[in-house]
Amino acid sequence: MAIIEILATVLGVITGLANVPQIVKIMKNRSAKDISIITNLIFVTSSVVWLLYGIQLANFPLIIANIIYVITYGLIVVGWVAYGRNY
């Protein structure tokens, strides 16, 4: 694996994990009233498309990063559904 692929994979993972504090806050406070569902649905949808594209290309950094994005953005959406439905 080339240096740029390693760097892309590591930064993709770190960027995906940047959502973890938001997920923890939603679950801990049992509130997602300040979360924009539209924004997070766009992120989830975009991440699914990029994941499928990464699979088609067999591109490891795209696949790993977007698996994490789908999971973390998906958990934010689940938190919104469970704890806060302000439009």
SVG drawing of the C-alpha trace seen along z (x, -y; Angstrom):
<svg xmlns="http://www.w3.org/2000/svg" viewBox="-40 -23 44 27">
<polyline fill="none" stroke="black" stroke-width="0.4" points="0.0,0.0 1.4,-3.4 2.0,-6.2 -1.0,-8.2 -3.3,-5.2 -2.2,-4.7 -2.6,-8.4 -6.1,-8.4 -7.2,-5.4 -5.9,-6.8 -7.5,-10.2 -10.7,-8.7 -11.0,-6.7 -10.2,-9.7 -12.7,-11.9 -15.3,-9.2 -14.7,-8.9 -15.1,-12.7 -18.8,-12.0 -18.4,-9.8 -18.6,-12.8 -21.9,-13.8 -23.3,-10.3 -22.2,-10.0 -23.8,-13.3 -27.1,-12.3 -27.2,-9.0 -26.1,-10.4 -28.5,-13.3 -31.3,-11.4 -31.8,-14.4 -31.2,-15.2 -33.3,-18.3 -30.5,-20.4 -29.5,-17.9 -30.3,-18.7 -31.9,-15.5 -31.7,-16.8 -27.9,-17.4 -27.3,-14.0 -29.6,-12.2 -27.6,-13.9 -24.3,-12.7 -25.6,-9.1 -26.9,-9.0 -23.6,-10.5 -21.6,-8.0 -23.5,-5.1 -22.9,-6.2 -19.2,-6.7 -19.0,-3.3 -20.6,-1.6 -18.2,-3.5 -15.2,-2.4 -16.4,1.2 -16.7,0.9 -13.2,-0.4 -11.9,2.0 -10.4,-1.1 -9.6,-0.2 -9.4,-3.8 -12.8,-4.7 -14.4,-1.5 -13.1,-1.8 -13.7,-5.5 -17.3,-5.3 -18.2,-2.3 -17.3,-4.3 -19.2,-7.4 -22.4,-5.3 -22.2,-3.8 -21.6,-7.1 -24.0,-9.3 -26.5,-6.4 -26.2,-6.4 -26.9,-10.1 -30.0,-9.6 -31.1,-6.8 -30.5,-9.1 -32.6,-11.8 -35.4,-9.3 -35.3,-8.1 -34.8,-11.3 -35.5,-14.4 -37.8,-15.2 -37.6,-18.9 -37.9,-19.9"/>
</svg>
